[in-house]
Amino acid sequence: MRRILLWTCLALLAAPLQADDRPPNVILINTDDLGYGDVGAYGAELVETPNIDRLAAEGTRFTDAHSASAVCSPSRYGLVTGSYPARADQWFPLFWKSPLTVDPDSTTIADVMQDAGYATAAIGKWHLGFGTETPVDWNAPLRPGPLELGFDHYYGIPVLNSHPPFVWVEDDRIVGWTAEDPVLLDTPGTSREFDEKFHIESVGGAVAAHALYVDREVGTTLVERANGWIEAQADGPFFLYLATTHIHHPFTPAPRFIGTSRAGAYGDFIHELDWMVGELMATLQRLGLDEDTLVIFTSDNGGMFNRGGQTAWEAGHRLNGDLLGMKFGAWEGGHRVPLIVRWPGQVPAGRVSDALVGNVDFLATLAALVGRELGPGEGVDSVDQLPELLGAAEAPLREELVISPANRKHLALRQGRWMYISSSGEGGFTGERPGMHDFGGPAVLAFTGQVNSDVLEGRLREDAPPAQLYDLQADPRQTRNVYREHPEIARRMSERLKALLD
């Protein structure tokens, strides 16, 4: 029945699949902090990304794709659930104390694929919490977690590569953990120097487990785990959610990538990411799965203007291309992300799409791919973009999209050419000086030379409007806030934004 449904769905949109009627495998690569301008296919010149660029040449590249949030954990919530993170009051990154933020009873993207008979795995950065208690008990089975959200297997980094615990987790246990060597909370440990720098509580103990985590081996480990799992599932179908730590700080590529880019350590980390994509694609080709696999490549949010990002900028690298703003913020650079989709014979090769797409759309799109009809309450904000992926859409499939920055006062709504932001400024990081880790907001414009009508010499004008409206068709760089020129459009979008989330 599943294969019949798959045929029915796709027969209306494209030529028949393969002669053996094999459902396509799906690999969703969700990178971390990779900006709109961080790869060659999107204009980068100081870094080399031949493997990612090849995906674009052999597939479709999207120029108006967005993460549902400009912040890592809420963005992942949107991707996994197909629901806006603002509905769940999620705005900030999660750290080691945080329990699972996704309701195990909700339908996730992995549930959709698992229900369709797919083997499912999440490999890499999780960053959605574990368990039900605060703080998390890292010495107990980490449930509920990925395994309760539709994934058959999980292997990866439980929080992120800049916060403890710096360990590997497999399924629901820390790798290398023993009762005799438990995790000790709020005590100095292997991460002490980093903890003190960023003023976070330390996670110690579990000496053997912490020793297994070597930051310059993370990329290699994730590739080996992903490729090993793919080989074990070669008879398919399978769904792999590969969430890289690349290119989130600290920038720690394997030694062979150090100094290989012209954008400092930031660019070197991009080079390792590109290598990872190449290794993954080589495995698919070796196993004869190259043409039977839908590959989706994207990022959880825009690039961050931390110290490494600033160094890359000074070298001439533009993290988010010509877009205004950075990670955490409501300006375009915070959430407009690379999106490349490749599936030989189905997704048009060499195509560029300007369709509005959100990462919340992956759930409904994959549900359509496998013939899974979504019921009430499932993927409530997700739009089926399969016709757009296959080049068969005759009209825009999504006309509006809600975007969450870190500051809830800056909740934003995109409608067609218009972008409405509920408050003034960026709504993200607020560091005011170059060299600061959280350098962001209007102050950055004095450093980058970018222009916005609400900002003068790195400060918000006293007479700036209370909210923002941009015509992205005429002004994609968001140089001019036209809130006062179009008060009716701003009022209508403000009301619509409130109604959407009621």
Secondary structure as a PSIPRED ss2 file (coil, helix, strand):
# PSIPRED VFORMAT (PSIPRED V4.0)

   1 M C   1.000  0.000  0.000
   2 R H   0.000  1.000  0.000
   3 R H   0.000  1.000  0.000
   4 I H   0.000  1.000  0.000
   5 L H   0.000  1.000  0.000
   6 L H   0.000  1.000  0.000
   7 W H   0.000  1.000  0.000
   8 T H   0.000  1.000  0.000
   9 C H   0.000  1.000  0.000
  10 L H   0.000  1.000  0.000
  11 A H   0.000  1.000  0.000
  12 L C   1.000  0.000  0.000
  13 L C   1.000  0.000  0.000
  14 A C   1.000  0.000  0.000
  15 A C   1.000  0.000  0.000
  16 P C   1.000  0.000  0.000
  17 L C   1.000  0.000  0.000
  18 Q C   1.000  0.000  0.000
  19 A C   1.000  0.000  0.000
  20 D C   1.000  0.000  0.000
  21 D C   1.000  0.000  0.000
  22 R C   1.000  0.000  0.000
  23 P C   1.000  0.000  0.000
  24 P C   1.000  0.000  0.000
  25 N E   0.000  0.000  1.000
  26 V E   0.000  0.000  1.000
  27 I E   0.000  0.000  1.000
  28 L E   0.000  0.000  1.000
  29 I E   0.000  0.000  1.000
  30 N E   0.000  0.000  1.000
  31 T E   0.000  0.000  1.000
  32 D C   1.000  0.000  0.000
  33 D C   1.000  0.000  0.000
  34 L C   1.000  0.000  0.000
  35 G C   1.000  0.000  0.000
  36 Y C   1.000  0.000  0.000
  37 G C   1.000  0.000  0.000
  38 D C   1.000  0.000  0.000
  39 V C   1.000  0.000  0.000
  40 G H   0.000  1.000  0.000
  41 A H   0.000  1.000  0.000
  42 Y H   0.000  1.000  0.000
  43 G C   1.000  0.000  0.000
  44 A C   1.000  0.000  0.000
  45 E C   1.000  0.000  0.000
  46 L C   1.000  0.000  0.000
  47 V C   1.000  0.000  0.000
  48 E C   1.000  0.000  0.000
  49 T C   1.000  0.000  0.000
  50 P H   0.000  1.000  0.000
  51 N H   0.000  1.000  0.000
  52 I H   0.000  1.000  0.000
  53 D H   0.000  1.000  0.000
  54 R H   0.000  1.000  0.000
  55 L H   0.000  1.000  0.000
  56 A H   0.000  1.000  0.000
  57 A H   0.000  1.000  0.000
  58 E C   1.000  0.000  0.000
  59 G C   1.000  0.000  0.000
  60 T E   0.000  0.000  1.000
  61 R E   0.000  0.000  1.000
  62 F E   0.000  0.000  1.000
  63 T C   1.000  0.000  0.000
  64 D C   1.000  0.000  0.000
  65 A E   0.000  0.000  1.000
  66 H E   0.000  0.000  1.000
  67 S C   1.000  0.000  0.000
  68 A C   1.000  0.000  0.000
  69 S E   0.000  0.000  1.000
  70 A C   1.000  0.000  0.000
  71 V C   1.000  0.000  0.000
  72 C H   0.000  1.000  0.000
  73 S H   0.000  1.000  0.000
  74 P H   0.000  1.000  0.000
  75 S H   0.000  1.000  0.000
  76 R H   0.000  1.000  0.000
  77 Y H   0.000  1.000  0.000
  78 G H   0.000  1.000  0.000
  79 L H   0.000  1.000  0.000
  80 V H   0.000  1.000  0.000
  81 T H   0.000  1.000  0.000
  82 G C   1.000  0.000  0.000
  83 S C   1.000  0.000  0.000
  84 Y C   1.000  0.000  0.000
  85 P H   0.000  1.000  0.000
  86 A H   0.000  1.000  0.000
  87 R H   0.000  1.000  0.000
  88 A H   0.000  1.000  0.000
  89 D C   1.000  0.000  0.000
  90 Q C   1.000  0.000  0.000
  91 W C   1.000  0.000  0.000
  92 F C   1.000  0.000  0.000
  93 P C   1.000  0.000  0.000
  94 L C   1.000  0.000  0.000
  95 F C   1.000  0.000  0.000
  96 W C   1.000  0.000  0.000
  97 K C   1.000  0.000  0.000
  98 S C   1.000  0.000  0.000
  99 P C   1.000  0.000  0.000
 100 L C   1.000  0.000  0.000
 101 T C   1.000  0.000  0.000
 102 V C   1.000  0.000  0.000
 103 D C   1.000  0.000  0.000
 104 P C   1.000  0.000  0.000
 105 D C   1.000  0.000  0.000
 106 S C   1.000  0.000  0.000
 107 T C   1.000  0.000  0.000
 108 T C   1.000  0.000  0.000
 109 I H   0.000  1.000  0.000
 110 A H   0.000  1.000  0.000
 111 D H   0.000  1.000  0.000
 112 V H   0.000  1.000  0.000
 113 M H   0.000  1.000  0.000
 114 Q H   0.000  1.000  0.000
 115 D H   0.000  1.000  0.000
 116 A C   1.000  0.000  0.000
 117 G C   1.000  0.000  0.000
 118 Y C   1.000  0.000  0.000
 119 A E   0.000  0.000  1.000
 120 T E   0.000  0.000  1.000
 121 A E   0.000  0.000  1.000
 122 A E   0.000  0.000  1.000
 123 I E   0.000  0.000  1.000
 124 G E   0.000  0.000  1.000
 125 K E   0.000  0.000  1.000
 126 W C   1.000  0.000  0.000
 127 H C   1.000  0.000  0.000
 128 L C   1.000  0.000  0.000
 129 G C   1.000  0.000  0.000
 130 F C   1.000  0.000  0.000
 131 G C   1.000  0.000  0.000
 132 T C   1.000  0.000  0.000
 133 E C   1.000  0.000  0.000
 134 T C   1.000  0.000  0.000
 135 P C   1.000  0.000  0.000
 136 V C   1.000  0.000  0.000
 137 D C   1.000  0.000  0.000
 138 W C   1.000  0.000  0.000
 139 N C   1.000  0.000  0.000
 140 A C   1.000  0.000  0.000
 141 P C   1.000  0.000  0.000
 142 L C   1.000  0.000  0.000
 143 R C   1.000  0.000  0.000
 144 P C   1.000  0.000  0.000
 145 G C   1.000  0.000  0.000
 146 P H   0.000  1.000  0.000
 147 L H   0.000  1.000  0.000
 148 E H   0.000  1.000  0.000
 149 L H   0.000  1.000  0.000
 150 G C   1.000  0.000  0.000
 151 F C   1.000  0.000  0.000
 152 D C   1.000  0.000  0.000
 153 H E   0.000  0.000  1.000
 154 Y E   0.000  0.000  1.000
 155 Y E   0.000  0.000  1.000
 156 G E   0.000  0.000  1.000
 157 I E   0.000  0.000  1.000
 158 P C   1.000  0.000  0.000
 159 V C   1.000  0.000  0.000
 160 L E   0.000  0.000  1.000
 161 N C   1.000  0.000  0.000
 162 S C   1.000  0.000  0.000
 163 H E   0.000  0.000  1.000
 164 P C   1.000  0.000  0.000
 165 P C   1.000  0.000  0.000
 166 F C   1.000  0.000  0.000
 167 V C   1.000  0.000  0.000
 168 W C   1.000  0.000  0.000
 169 V E   0.000  0.000  1.000
 170 E E   0.000  0.000  1.000
 171 D C   1.000  0.000  0.000
 172 D C   1.000  0.000  0.000
 173 R E   0.000  0.000  1.000
 174 I E   0.000  0.000  1.000
 175 V C   1.000  0.000  0.000
 176 G C   1.000  0.000  0.000
 177 W C   1.000  0.000  0.000
 178 T E   0.000  0.000  1.000
 179 A C   1.000  0.000  0.000
 180 E C   1.000  0.000  0.000
 181 D E   0.000  0.000  1.000
 182 P C   1.000  0.000  0.000
 183 V E   0.000  0.000  1.000
 184 L E   0.000  0.000  1.000
 185 L E   0.000  0.000  1.000
 186 D C   1.000  0.000  0.000
 187 T C   1.000  0.000  0.000
 188 P C   1.000  0.000  0.000
 189 G C   1.000  0.000  0.000
 190 T C   1.000  0.000  0.000
 191 S C   1.000  0.000  0.000
 192 R H   0.000  1.000  0.000
 193 E H   0.000  1.000  0.000
 194 F H   0.000  1.000  0.000
 195 D H   0.000  1.000  0.000
 196 E H   0.000  1.000  0.000
 197 K H   0.000  1.000  0.000
 198 F H   0.000  1.000  0.000
 199 H C   1.000  0.000  0.000
 200 I C   1.000  0.000  0.000
 201 E C   1.000  0.000  0.000
 202 S C   1.000  0.000  0.000
 203 V E   0.000  0.000  1.000
 204 G E   0.000  0.000  1.000
 205 G E   0.000  0.000  1.000
 206 A C   1.000  0.000  0.000
 207 V H   0.000  1.000  0.000
 208 A H   0.000  1.000  0.000
 209 A H   0.000  1.000  0.000
 210 H H   0.000  1.000  0.000
 211 A H   0.000  1.000  0.000
 212 L C   1.000  0.000  0.000
 213 Y C   1.000  0.000  0.000
 214 V C   1.000  0.000  0.000
 215 D H   0.000  1.000  0.000
 216 R H   0.000  1.000  0.000
 217 E H   0.000  1.000  0.000
 218 V H   0.000  1.000  0.000
 219 G H   0.000  1.000  0.000
 220 T H   0.000  1.000  0.000
 221 T H   0.000  1.000  0.000
 222 L H   0.000  1.000  0.000
 223 V H   0.000  1.000  0.000
 224 E H   0.000  1.000  0.000
 225 R H   0.000  1.000  0.000
 226 A H   0.000  1.000  0.000
 227 N H   0.000  1.000  0.000
 228 G H   0.000  1.000  0.000
 229 W H   0.000  1.000  0.000
 230 I H   0.000  1.000  0.000
 231 E H   0.000  1.000  0.000
 232 A H   0.000  1.000  0.000
 233 Q C   1.000  0.000  0.000
 234 A C   1.000  0.000  0.000
 235 D C   1.000  0.000  0.000
 236 G C   1.000  0.000  0.000
 237 P C   1.000  0.000  0.000
 238 F E   0.000  0.000  1.000
 239 F E   0.000  0.000  1.000
 240 L E   0.000  0.000  1.000
 241 Y E   0.000  0.000  1.000
 242 L E   0.000  0.000  1.000
 243 A E   0.000  0.000  1.000
 244 T C   1.000  0.000  0.000
 245 T C   1.000  0.000  0.000
 246 H C   1.000  0.000  0.000
 247 I C   1.000  0.000  0.000
 248 H C   1.000  0.000  0.000
 249 H C   1.000  0.000  0.000
 250 P C   1.000  0.000  0.000
 251 F C   1.000  0.000  0.000
 252 T C   1.000  0.000  0.000
 253 P C   1.000  0.000  0.000
 254 A C   1.000  0.000  0.000
 255 P H   0.000  1.000  0.000
 256 R H   0.000  1.000  0.000
 257 F H   0.000  1.000  0.000
 258 I C   1.000  0.000  0.000
 259 G C   1.000  0.000  0.000
 260 T C   1.000  0.000  0.000
 261 S C   1.000  0.000  0.000
 262 R C   1.000  0.000  0.000
 263 A C   1.000  0.000  0.000
 264 G H   0.000  1.000  0.000
 265 A H   0.000  1.000  0.000
 266 Y H   0.000  1.000  0.000
 267 G H   0.000  1.000  0.000
 268 D H   0.000  1.000  0.000
 269 F H   0.000  1.000  0.000
 270 I H   0.000  1.000  0.000
 271 H H   0.000  1.000  0.000
 272 E H   0.000  1.000  0.000
 273 L H   0.000  1.000  0.000
 274 D H   0.000  1.000  0.000
 275 W H   0.000  1.000  0.000
 276 M H   0.000  1.000  0.000
 277 V H   0.000  1.000  0.000
 278 G H   0.000  1.000  0.000
 279 E H   0.000  1.000  0.000
 280 L H   0.000  1.000  0.000
 281 M H   0.000  1.000  0.000
 282 A H   0.000  1.000  0.000
 283 T H   0.000  1.000  0.000
 284 L H   0.000  1.000  0.000
 285 Q H   0.000  1.000  0.000
 286 R H   0.000  1.000  0.000
 287 L C   1.000  0.000  0.000
 288 G C   1.000  0.000  0.000
 289 L C   1.000  0.000  0.000
 290 D H   0.000  1.000  0.000
 291 E H   0.000  1.000  0.000
 292 D H   0.000  1.000  0.000
 293 T E   0.000  0.000  1.000
 294 L E   0.000  0.000  1.000
 295 V E   0.000  0.000  1.000
 296 I E   0.000  0.000  1.000
 297 F E   0.000  0.000  1.000
 298 T E   0.000  0.000  1.000
 299 S E   0.000  0.000  1.000
 300 D C   1.000  0.000  0.000
 301 N C   1.000  0.000  0.000
 302 G C   1.000  0.000  0.000
 303 G C   1.000  0.000  0.000
 304 M C   1.000  0.000  0.000
 305 F C   1.000  0.000  0.000
 306 N C   1.000  0.000  0.000
 307 R H   0.000  1.000  0.000
 308 G H   0.000  1.000  0.000
 309 G H   0.000  1.000  0.000
 310 Q H   0.000  1.000  0.000
 311 T H   0.000  1.000  0.000
 312 A H   0.000  1.000  0.000
 313 W H   0.000  1.000  0.000
 314 E H   0.000  1.000  0.000
 315 A C   1.000  0.000  0.000
 316 G C   1.000  0.000  0.000
 317 H C   1.000  0.000  0.000
 318 R C   1.000  0.000  0.000
 319 L C   1.000  0.000  0.000
 320 N C   1.000  0.000  0.000
 321 G C   1.000  0.000  0.000
 322 D C   1.000  0.000  0.000
 323 L C   1.000  0.000  0.000
 324 L C   1.000  0.000  0.000
 325 G C   1.000  0.000  0.000
 326 M C   1.000  0.000  0.000
 327 K C   1.000  0.000  0.000
 328 F C   1.000  0.000  0.000
 329 G C   1.000  0.000  0.000
 330 A C   1.000  0.000  0.000
 331 W C   1.000  0.000  0.000
 332 E H   0.000  1.000  0.000
 333 G H   0.000  1.000  0.000
 334 G H   0.000  1.000  0.000
 335 H C   1.000  0.000  0.000
 336 R E   0.000  0.000  1.000
 337 V C   1.000  0.000  0.000
 338 P C   1.000  0.000  0.000
 339 L E   0.000  0.000  1.000
 340 I E   0.000  0.000  1.000
 341 V E   0.000  0.000  1.000
 342 R E   0.000  0.000  1.000
 343 W C   1.000  0.000  0.000
 344 P C   1.000  0.000  0.000
 345 G C   1.000  0.000  0.000
 346 Q C   1.000  0.000  0.000
 347 V C   1.000  0.000  0.000
 348 P C   1.000  0.000  0.000
 349 A C   1.000  0.000  0.000
 350 G C   1.000  0.000  0.000
 351 R E   0.000  0.000  1.000
 352 V E   0.000  0.000  1.000
 353 S E   0.000  0.000  1.000
 354 D C   1.000  0.000  0.000
 355 A C   1.000  0.000  0.000
 356 L C   1.000  0.000  0.000
 357 V E   0.000  0.000  1.000
 358 G E   0.000  0.000  1.000
 359 N H   0.000  1.000  0.000
 360 V H   0.000  1.000  0.000
 361 D H   0.000  1.000  0.000
 362 F H   0.000  1.000  0.000
 363 L H   0.000  1.000  0.000
 364 A H   0.000  1.000  0.000
 365 T H   0.000  1.000  0.000
 366 L H   0.000  1.000  0.000
 367 A H   0.000  1.000  0.000
 368 A H   0.000  1.000  0.000
 369 L H   0.000  1.000  0.000
 370 V C   1.000  0.000  0.000
 371 G C   1.000  0.000  0.000
 372 R C   1.000  0.000  0.000
 373 E C   1.000  0.000  0.000
 374 L C   1.000  0.000  0.000
 375 G C   1.000  0.000  0.000
 376 P C   1.000  0.000  0.000
 377 G C   1.000  0.000  0.000
 378 E C   1.000  0.000  0.000
 379 G C   1.000  0.000  0.000
 380 V C   1.000  0.000  0.000
 381 D C   1.000  0.000  0.000
 382 S C   1.000  0.000  0.000
 383 V C   1.000  0.000  0.000
 384 D C   1.000  0.000  0.000
 385 Q C   1.000  0.000  0.000
 386 L H   0.000  1.000  0.000
 387 P H   0.000  1.000  0.000
 388 E H   0.000  1.000  0.000
 389 L H   0.000  1.000  0.000
 390 L C   1.000  0.000  0.000
 391 G C   1.000  0.000  0.000
 392 A C   1.000  0.000  0.000
 393 A C   1.000  0.000  0.000
 394 E C   1.000  0.000  0.000
 395 A C   1.000  0.000  0.000
 396 P C   1.000  0.000  0.000
 397 L C   1.000  0.000  0.000
 398 R C   1.000  0.000  0.000
 399 E C   1.000  0.000  0.000
 400 E E   0.000  0.000  1.000
 401 L E   0.000  0.000  1.000
 402 V E   0.000  0.000  1.000
 403 I E   0.000  0.000  1.000
 404 S E   0.000  0.000  1.000
 405 P C   1.000  0.000  0.000
 406 A C   1.000  0.000  0.000
 407 N C   1.000  0.000  0.000
 408 R H   0.000  1.000  0.000
 409 K H   0.000  1.000  0.000
 410 H H   0.000  1.000  0.000
 411 L C   1.000  0.000  0.000
 412 A E   0.000  0.000  1.000
 413 L E   0.000  0.000  1.000
 414 R E   0.000  0.000  1.000
 415 Q E   0.000  0.000  1.000
 416 G C   1.000  0.000  0.000
 417 R C   1.000  0.000  0.000
 418 W E   0.000  0.000  1.000
 419 M E   0.000  0.000  1.000
 420 Y E   0.000  0.000  1.000
 421 I E   0.000  0.000  1.000
 422 S C   1.000  0.000  0.000
 423 S C   1.000  0.000  0.000
 424 S C   1.000  0.000  0.000
 425 G C   1.000  0.000  0.000
 426 E C   1.000  0.000  0.000
 427 G C   1.000  0.000  0.000
 428 G C   1.000  0.000  0.000
 429 F C   1.000  0.000  0.000
 430 T C   1.000  0.000  0.000
 431 G E   0.000  0.000  1.000
 432 E C   1.000  0.000  0.000
 433 R C   1.000  0.000  0.000
 434 P C   1.000  0.000  0.000
 435 G C   1.000  0.000  0.000
 436 M C   1.000  0.000  0.000
 437 H C   1.000  0.000  0.000
 438 D C   1.000  0.000  0.000
 439 F E   0.000  0.000  1.000
 440 G C   1.000  0.000  0.000
 441 G C   1.000  0.000  0.000
 442 P H   0.000  1.000  0.000
 443 A H   0.000  1.000  0.000
 444 V H   0.000  1.000  0.000
 445 L H   0.000  1.000  0.000
 446 A H   0.000  1.000  0.000
 447 F H   0.000  1.000  0.000
 448 T H   0.000  1.000  0.000
 449 G C   1.000  0.000  0.000
 450 Q C   1.000  0.000  0.000
 451 V C   1.000  0.000  0.000
 452 N C   1.000  0.000  0.000
 453 S C   1.000  0.000  0.000
 454 D C   1.000  0.000  0.000
 455 V E   0.000  0.000  1.000
 456 L E   0.000  0.000  1.000
 457 E C   1.000  0.000  0.000
 458 G C   1.000  0.000  0.000
 459 R E   0.000  0.000  1.000
 460 L E   0.000  0.000  1.000
 461 R C   1.000  0.000  0.000
 462 E C   1.000  0.000  0.000
 463 D C   1.000  0.000  0.000
 464 A C   1.000  0.000  0.000
 465 P C   1.000  0.000  0.000
 466 P C   1.000  0.000  0.000
 467 A C   1.000  0.000  0.000
 468 Q E   0.000  0.000  1.000
 469 L E   0.000  0.000  1.000
 470 Y E   0.000  0.000  1.000
 471 D E   0.000  0.000  1.000
 472 L C   1.000  0.000  0.000
 473 Q C   1.000  0.000  0.000
 474 A C   1.000  0.000  0.000
 475 D C   1.000  0.000  0.000
 476 P C   1.000  0.000  0.000
 477 R C   1.000  0.000  0.000
 478 Q C   1.000  0.000  0.000
 479 T C   1.000  0.000  0.000
 480 R C   1.000  0.000  0.000
 481 N C   1.000  0.000  0.000
 482 V C   1.000  0.000  0.000
 483 Y C   1.000  0.000  0.000
 484 R C   1.000  0.000  0.000
 485 E C   1.000  0.000  0.000
 486 H C   1.000  0.000  0.000
 487 P H   0.000  1.000  0.000
 488 E H   0.000  1.000  0.000
 489 I H   0.000  1.000  0.000
 490 A H   0.000  1.000  0.000
 491 R H   0.000  1.000  0.000
 492 R H   0.000  1.000  0.000
 493 M H   0.000  1.000  0.000
 494 S H   0.000  1.000  0.000
 495 E H   0.000  1.000  0.000
 496 R H   0.000  1.000  0.000
 497 L H   0.000  1.000  0.000
 498 K H   0.000  1.000  0.000
 499 A H   0.000  1.000  0.000
 500 L H   0.000  1.000  0.000
 501 L C   1.000  0.000  0.000
 502 D C   1.000  0.000  0.000
